[in-house]
Amino acid sequence: MQRFGKTELLQIRETYGVSAAVVTLPLQIVMGLTPFPSDLFSIANGALYGLWIGTLLSWFGWWIAAMLQFAIGRRARMDFELDAEAERVPGWLRRFPVGHPVYLIFVRLVPYLGMHMGSLVPGAAGVPWPRFVWCSAIGTFPGSLIMTAVGAGLVRW
């Protein structure tokens, strides 16, 4: 098995440049809509583009996925079991209504389901779009930064 190191990553970046993001960004958005982890795309962004550009790409991909999930939640609000999903949220966060900015920002820090619950549930609950847009922009940033930093750190390691 061939080792994939810093030299190979630099060659990919030099060959494809930012045009690689034209492929990886839509894939990250699609994976962000599924229950499968899309963290690998953020790690790859960090490895290929470094911390800041990688974070920007990862954040944008997750933010667009959040907007799409919110729209899906809005569309499915009649069939969505909001009470059952709300019970999966940690107790301290349940004290805040679904439309509260604290809920909308911090639910995204709940491992695995936080990103999905932070988009589908507010959509189904009828949270106003403008509030969701700015809260999800803030809420998706920490995960983007952390996962991209992992990728950037792996290259330096």
Secondary structure, 3 states (H helix, E strand, C coil): CCCCCHHHHHHHHHHHHHHHHHHHHHHHHHHHHCCCCCHHHHHHHHHHHHHHHHHHHHHHHHHHHHHHHHHHHHHCCCCCCHHHHHCCCCHHHHCCCCCCHHHHHHHHHCCCCHHHHHHHHHHHHCCCHHHHHHHHHHHCHHHHHHHHHHHHHHHHC
